[in-house]
Amino acid sequence: MDTSKVTIWEKLSYALGDAGAGGITWKIMSTAFPLFFTNVFGLSFADAAALMLLARLFDVVTDPIVGSLADRTQSRWGTYRPWIIFGAIPFGVIFALLLHTPDLDPTGKRIYAYVLYLLMMAIYTIVNVPYGSLLGVMTSDDNEKNEFSSFRMVGAYAMGFITLISFPYIQKFIGGTDAHQYSVIGAIFGGLAALMTLLCGLGTKERVKPKRAEKFSFRQFVDLFKNKPWIFLTLTGICTNFFNGFRYAVAGYMISYCLGGDVTVGGFIINYTVLMAFGEVTSMIIGGVSPKFTKWVGSKRIAFIWSSAICAVFAAAAFFIPMDPKYIWLMVATVILASVGVGLYSPLLWSMYADVADYATERFGTSSTGLIFSSGTMAQKLGGAISGSLIALFLGLAGARMIPDQFGNSVIDPESVTTTVRTMVWSLFSLVPAAIAVIMGWLIYKFPIKK
């Protein structure tokens, strides 16, 4: 094992990895994509829902395969870093292309969306599964792992805040059609994501040599389902991403349908990205103190239970705010307070995946770090995409329907946005995430590792 000291630059480099993936690409995908695909790109609610569900089935296969392959990689750059280094440029390019709206007929656009979205999910897996696994081999010190995880979350939320708060102003600066704005934004943020990912791969170091299972075997997949901590933590991870997924994906519809469009307060624009940016900066600040909070309450498990309770209470509180733009600051307040819980649990989740990987190595004799962390990435994508898909489905069931505009693109019929549709939107932002947070707290209460 390499005994060289962990440096602050290495922690910052590791933070850049999730700043690019979580703070830029995933934040835009979870917040803007549901609205982008229906209102700008022109997919129907049914197509948007089917696209995201298909991508999840795709991830069920690709995530564990990449995790298993990464565990067996040997190169001059290490086990997990080469995936990050050589995946960085394709990662940014595919993201940029996904936000481009091509001049094609409806069938051509549908094919383009499906192909690019599946490619994006694949490259996200190729980069992000090894990135998460890297936490398990940069150090063997549990406190250092908590520090790395905290830096990761601060980086993700700091960049998420910058991305979301700047989004409407960049759109306004670019000008032109919505499609043109999203295309340019894709190029800008795709370039940034690629650069940050590359710097992460180059600036980190692998110190712990995993116990390798050199030959591929399905036994490791069977062993996962014998790993009780992994089962509980994976279900918890899905819940955390459902909690955030519903809130972020429905925010655009909430501003448009329930509040009548962007709210301007003294020249300050509050649209759906800015609303959630308040949560990002809160999670960033709280994520930085999460390790100290964990030490104060005595364990990761107890800290997680407290964070779940905070999420449940303040997400539910948003339902009781009147649907009126003059109450926008109350909405902001509930976003901020619920995000205190998110900031507390986010570093804990990835640190606990490292604990599960250590447990698996002790019990089964070989390292499956990449495979175990792949379930965390899969949970992230599953929660984000299925929540977005379900929102499109629920809005359709509530009565929202698509009609063709003058150019033949599918747009939402304003006359179909009834009180029932607005109530559905309001509930998907508040009551549904609150219920998920309660389930999340119960799962972590049952989590077998008591660190």
C-alpha positions in Angstrom: 0.0 0.0 0.0 1.2 3.5 -0.9 1.7 5.5 2.4 2.1 8.9 0.8 0.1 11.7 2.5 -3.2 12.9 1.1 -3.0 16.5 0.0 -5.6 19.2 -0.2 -5.0 19.4 -4.0 -6.0 15.8 -4.3 -9.2 16.4 -2.3 -10.0 19.4 -4.5 -9.3 17.3 -7.6 -11.6 14.6 -6.4 -14.3 17.3 -5.8 -13.9 18.4 -9.5 -15.1 14.9 -10.6 -18.6 15.4 -9.1 -18.6 19.1 -9.9 -18.5 18.1 -13.5 -20.8 15.0 -13.4 -23.2 15.9 -10.5 -23.0 19.7 -10.5 -23.2 20.2 -14.3 -24.4 17.2 -16.4 -26.6 15.4 -13.9 -28.1 18.7 -12.5 -29.1 19.8 -15.9 -30.4 16.4 -16.8 -32.5 16.0 -13.7 -33.8 19.6 -13.6 -34.0 20.8 -17.2 -34.4 17.6 -19.3 -38.1 16.8 -18.5 -39.1 20.3 -19.6 -36.6 20.4 -22.4 -37.7 17.2 -24.0 -41.4 18.1 -24.0 -41.4 21.9 -24.4 -38.3 22.5 -26.5 -37.3 19.3 -28.3 -40.9 18.4 -29.0 -41.3 14.9 -27.6 -44.7 13.8 -26.3 -45.2 13.0 -22.6 -45.4 9.4 -23.6 -42.2 9.5 -25.6 -40.3 11.3 -22.8 -41.5 8.8 -20.2 -40.6 5.8 -22.4 -37.2 7.2 -23.2 -36.2 7.6 -19.5 -37.6 4.2 -18.6 -35.7 2.5 -21.4 -32.5 4.2 -20.3 -33.0 2.8 -16.8 -33.3 -0.8 -18.1 -30.1 -0.1 -20.1 -28.4 1.0 -16.9 -29.3 -2.1 -15.1 -27.0 -4.0 -17.5 -24.2 -1.4 -18.1 -23.6 -0.2 -14.5 -22.6 -3.5 -13.0 -20.6 -4.6 -16.1 -18.6 -1.4 -16.0 -18.1 -1.8 -12.2 -16.9 -5.3 -12.6 -14.5 -4.4 -15.5 -13.1 -1.5 -13.6 -12.3 -3.7 -10.7 -10.1 -5.8 -13.0 -8.3 -2.9 -14.8 -4.5 -2.7 -14.4 -2.7 0.1 -16.1 0.1 2.7 -15.5 -2.7 5.1 -14.3 -4.1 2.6 -11.8 -7.4 0.7 -11.6 -10.1 3.3 -11.8 -8.4 6.5 -12.9 -7.9 5.5 -16.6 -11.7 5.3 -17.0 -12.0 8.8 -15.8 -9.1 10.3 -17.8 -10.0 8.7 -21.2 -13.8 9.1 -20.7 -13.6 12.8 -20.0 -13.8 14.2 -23.6 -16.5 11.8 -24.9 -18.5 12.7 -21.7 -18.6 16.4 -22.6 -19.2 15.9 -26.3 -22.1 13.6 -25.9 -23.7 15.8 -23.3 -23.4 18.8 -25.7 -25.0 16.9 -28.6 -27.9 15.7 -26.3 -29.0 19.3 -25.7 -29.0 20.1 -29.5 -32.3 20.0 -31.3 -31.7 18.7 -34.9 -33.7 19.9 -37.9 -35.4 16.5 -38.4 -39.0 15.2 -38.8 -40.7 13.9 -35.6 -39.5 10.3 -36.2 -35.9 11.4 -36.8 -36.0 13.5 -33.7 -37.3 10.6 -31.7 -34.5 8.4 -32.9 -31.9 11.1 -32.2 -33.2 11.6 -28.7 -33.2 7.9 -27.9 -29.7 7.2 -29.3 -28.1 10.2 -27.7 -29.8 9.7 -24.3 -28.6 6.1 -24.2 -25.1 7.1 -25.2 -25.1 9.7 -22.4 -26.2 7.1 -19.9 -23.4 4.8 -21.1 -20.6 7.4 -20.9 -21.9 8.7 -17.6 -21.6 5.1 -16.3 -18.1 4.7 -17.8 -16.9 7.8 -16.0 -18.9 7.9 -12.8 -18.8 4.3 -11.6 -15.0 4.3 -11.5 -15.1 7.8 -10.0 -17.2 6.6 -7.1 -15.0 3.5 -6.7 -11.9 5.7 -6.5 -13.0 6.7 -3.0 -12.3 3.1 -1.8 -8.7 3.1 -3.0 -7.4 6.6 -2.4 -7.0 5.9 1.4 -7.7 3.3 3.9 -8.4 5.8 6.7 -12.1 6.1 7.5 -11.8 9.8 8.5 -10.0 10.6 5.3 -12.8 8.8 3.3 -15.4 11.0 5.1 -13.3 14.1 4.1 -13.0 13.0 0.5 -16.8 12.3 0.4 -17.5 15.7 2.0 -15.3 17.5 -0.6 -17.1 15.6 -3.3 -20.5 16.7 -2.2 -19.4 20.3 -1.7 -17.9 20.3 -5.2 -21.1 18.9 -6.7 -23.4 21.3 -4.9 -21.2 24.3 -5.4 -21.1 23.7 -9.1 -24.8 22.8 -9.1 -25.5 26.2 -7.6 -23.4 28.0 -10.2 -25.1 26.0 -13.0 -28.7 26.5 -11.9 -28.3 30.2 -10.8 -26.6 31.1 -14.1 -28.9 29.2 -16.3 -31.6 31.8 -17.0 -29.1 34.6 -17.4 -27.0 32.6 -19.9 -30.2 31.9 -21.8 -31.0 35.6 -21.9 -27.5 36.5 -23.0 -27.5 33.9 -25.8 -30.9 34.9 -27.1 -32.6 33.4 -30.1 -35.0 30.4 -29.9 -35.2 28.1 -26.9 -33.6 25.4 -29.0 -30.6 27.6 -29.9 -30.2 28.6 -26.3 -30.1 25.0 -25.0 -27.7 24.0 -27.8 -25.2 26.7 -26.9 -25.6 25.9 -23.1 -24.9 22.2 -23.9 -21.6 23.2 -25.6 -20.5 25.5 -22.8 -21.4 23.2 -19.9 -20.3 20.1 -21.8 -16.8 21.6 -22.2 -16.6 22.5 -18.5 -17.7 19.0 -17.5 -15.0 17.4 -19.7 -12.3 19.6 -18.3 -13.2 19.0 -14.7 -13.5 15.3 -15.2 -10.0 15.2 -16.8 -8.5 17.3 -14.0 -10.0 14.9 -11.5 -8.4 11.8 -13.1 -5.0 13.5 -13.4 -5.0 15.0 -9.9 -5.9 12.0 -7.8 -3.9 9.0 -6.6 -4.7 5.3 -5.9 -2.9 4.2 -2.7 -4.8 1.0 -1.7 -4.2 -2.1 -3.9 -7.5 -4.0 -4.1 -7.6 -7.8 -3.7 -8.4 -8.7 -7.3 -10.6 -11.4 -8.7 -8.8 -11.5 -12.0 -11.3 -13.7 -13.9 -14.8 -12.6 -14.5 -17.3 -14.6 -12.5 -21.1 -14.3 -11.9 -20.4 -15.3 -8.3 -19.6 -11.7 -7.4 -23.1 -10.7 -8.6 -24.6 -13.5 -6.5 -22.5 -12.4 -3.5 -24.1 -8.9 -3.7 -27.5 -10.3 -2.8 -25.9 -12.1 0.1 -24.6 -8.7 1.3 -27.3 -7.4 3.6 -25.7 -3.9 4.1 -25.5 -3.5 0.3 -29.2 -4.3 -0.1 -30.3 -1.8 2.5 -27.9 0.9 1.3 -28.9 0.5 -2.4 -32.6 0.8 -1.5 -31.7 3.9 0.5 -29.7 5.3 -2.4 -32.7 4.8 -4.7 -34.9 6.7 -2.2 -32.4 9.6 -1.9 -32.4 10.0 -5.7 -36.2 9.7 -5.9 -36.5 12.4 -3.3 -34.3 14.8 -5.3 -35.5 13.5 -8.6 -39.1 14.4 -8.1 -38.4 17.8 -6.7 -35.9 18.8 -9.4 -37.8 17.3 -12.3 -41.1 18.9 -11.4 -39.8 22.3 -10.5 -40.0 23.6 -14.1 -43.6 22.5 -14.4 -44.4 24.0 -11.0 -43.1 27.5 -12.0 -44.8 27.3 -15.4 -48.2 25.8 -14.4 -48.7 26.8 -10.7 -47.0 30.2 -10.5 -47.7 31.4 -14.1 -44.1 31.6 -15.2 -40.8 33.0 -13.9 -41.2 35.3 -10.9 -39.3 38.5 -10.9 -38.5 40.1 -7.5 -36.8 43.5 -7.8 -35.1 42.6 -11.0 -34.0 39.2 -9.7 -35.3 36.3 -11.9 -36.6 33.2 -10.0 -37.2 30.4 -12.5 -37.1 26.7 -11.8 -33.3 26.5 -12.0 -32.8 29.5 -9.6 -35.4 28.1 -7.2 -33.4 24.9 -6.8 -30.1 26.7 -6.8 -31.0 27.9 -3.3 -31.1 24.3 -2.3 -27.7 23.7 -4.0 -25.9 26.3 -2.0 -27.5 25.1 1.2 -26.5 21.5 0.5 -23.0 22.8 -0.3 -22.6 24.6 3.0 -24.2 21.8 5.1 -22.2 19.1 3.2 -19.1 20.7 4.5 -20.1 20.3 8.1 -21.7 16.9 7.7 -18.6 15.0 9.0 -18.6 17.2 12.2 -22.4 16.6 12.6 -21.8 12.9 12.2 -19.2 12.9 15.0 -21.5 15.0 17.2 -24.5 12.6 16.9 -22.2 9.6 17.2 -22.6 7.6 14.0 -23.3 7.8 10.3 -26.5 5.9 10.7 -28.0 8.3 13.3 -26.9 11.3 11.3 -28.7 9.9 8.2 -31.9 9.3 10.2 -31.9 12.9 11.4 -31.3 14.1 7.8 -34.2 12.0 6.5 -36.5 13.5 9.1 -35.5 17.0 8.1 -36.2 16.2 4.4 -39.6 14.7 5.2 -40.9 17.6 7.4 -39.9 20.5 5.1 -40.8 18.8 1.8 -44.3 18.2 3.2 -44.5 21.8 4.4 -44.3 23.1 0.8 -47.7 21.5 0.0 -49.5 23.9 2.3 -48.1 27.1 0.7 -50.7 28.8 -1.6 -50.1 28.6 -5.4 -49.4 32.3 -5.7 -46.2 34.1 -6.9 -46.3 36.4 -3.9 -45.4 33.4 -1.7 -42.3 32.6 -3.7 -40.0 33.3 -0.7 -41.9 30.7 1.4 -41.2 28.2 -1.4 -37.6 29.2 -1.3 -37.5 28.7 2.4 -38.9 25.2 2.2 -36.3 24.3 -0.5 -33.5 25.7 1.7 -34.7 23.8 4.8 -35.3 20.5 3.1 -31.8 20.9 1.5 -30.3 21.0 5.0 -31.2 17.3 5.2 -29.9 16.6 1.7 -26.6 18.3 2.6 -26.2 16.1 5.7 -26.9 12.7 4.0 -25.1 13.2 0.7 -21.5 12.8 2.0 -22.7 10.0 4.3 -24.1 7.9 1.5 -20.9 7.5 -0.5 -18.8 7.0 2.7 -21.2 4.2 3.6 -20.8 2.6 0.2 -17.0 2.5 1.0 -18.0 0.7 4.3 -20.1 -1.8 2.4 -17.1 -2.4 0.0 -14.8 -3.1 3.0 -17.4 -5.4 4.5 -17.7 -7.3 1.2 -13.9 -7.7 1.0 -13.7 -9.1 4.5 -16.6 -11.5 4.0 -16.0 -12.8 0.4 -12.2 -12.4 0.1 -11.9 -10.3 -3.1 -12.5 -6.6 -3.8 -15.8 -5.7 -5.5 -15.4 -1.9 -5.0 -16.3 -1.0 -8.5 -19.3 -3.3 -8.6 -20.6 -2.0 -5.3 -20.2 1.7 -6.2 -21.8 1.0 -9.6 -25.0 0.3 -7.6 -24.7 3.8 -6.2 -24.4 5.3 -9.6 -27.3 3.1 -10.9 -29.4 4.3 -8.0 -28.7 7.9 -8.9 -29.7 7.4 -12.5 -32.7 5.2 -11.6 -34.0 7.8 -9.1 -33.5 10.8 -11.4 -34.8 9.3 -14.6 -37.7 7.2 -13.3 -38.9 10.2 -11.3 -38.8 12.3 -14.4 -40.6 9.6 -16.4 -43.2 9.2 -13.7 -43.8 13.0 -13.6 -44.5 12.9 -17.3 -46.8 9.9 -16.8 -48.7 11.5 -13.8 -49.2 14.8 -15.6 -50.7 12.9 -18.5 -53.0 10.9 -16.2 -54.0 14.2 -14.5 -55.2 15.6 -17.8 -52.3 17.5 -19.4 -52.1 16.8 -23.1 -49.8 17.6 -26.0 -50.8 19.5 -29.2 -48.8 20.4 -32.3 -47.7 24.0 -32.6 -47.4 26.0 -35.9 -44.1 24.3 -36.7 -45.4 20.8 -36.1 -43.6 20.3 -32.7 -45.5 18.9 -29.7 -46.3 21.5 -27.0 -48.5 21.4 -23.9 -52.1 22.5 -24.5 -52.6 25.5 -22.1 -56.3 24.6 -21.8 -55.4 21.2 -20.4 -53.6 22.7 -17.4 -56.5 22.4 -14.9 -56.7 22.6 -11.1 -56.2 18.8 -11.1 -53.0 19.1 -13.1 -51.7 21.9 -10.9 -52.5 20.0 -7.7 -50.7 17.0 -9.1 -47.6 19.1 -9.8 -47.7 20.6 -6.3 -48.0 17.2 -4.7 -45.1 15.7 -6.8 -42.9 18.5 -5.4 -43.9 18.1 -1.8 -46.0 15.2 -0.5 -44.5 12.5 -2.7 -40.8 13.4 -1.8 -41.8 13.6 1.9 -43.2 10.1 1.9 -40.0 8.9 0.2 -37.9 10.5 2.9 -39.8 8.6 5.6 -39.1 5.3 3.8 -35.4 6.4 3.4 -35.2 7.0 7.2 -36.7 3.6 8.0 -34.3 1.8 5.6 -31.2 3.4 7.2 -32.6 2.6 10.7 -32.4 -1.1 9.6 -28.9 -0.7 8.1 -26.7 -3.4 9.6 -23.4 -1.5 9.8 -23.6 0.7 12.9 -20.6 3.0 12.2 
